[in-house]
Amino acid sequence: MTLDHLQTDVENAARDLGDECTVVLDAETRNELALLSAAYGTDDPAELFRRAIHGLFQRQVETGNIDFHLRSEYDCTYDEYLSGMTFAEMTGQQTPEPNDDRRYQF
């Protein structure tokens, strides 16, 4: 797969997710969520889910784990995804097709 496949898969996943997502909780997750809700003083579990996703995403980027998975599946890295060009395209080995839609600021 390629950088273009990744872009298509990200767009499809975002469309499929929509604005809401239902999650089934096991007992451990429910208890952890309840403790976090109490600790952070929020009655909105959605806020904690958003924080959790942001935290997980940031950790995966910082540790390079996301690059490992992207390289395995799409033969590209997160930096290549952000720039919209592969390393080969950046170094002039290939000619890129301009696409500013995938530029994302972390």
Secondary structure, DSSP 4 states (H G I P E B T S, - for coil): --HHHHHHHHHHHHHHHTT-------HHHHHHHHHHHHHHT-S-HHHHHHHHHHHHHHHHHHHTHHHHHHHHHHS--HHHHHHTS-HHHHTTSSPPPP-GGG----
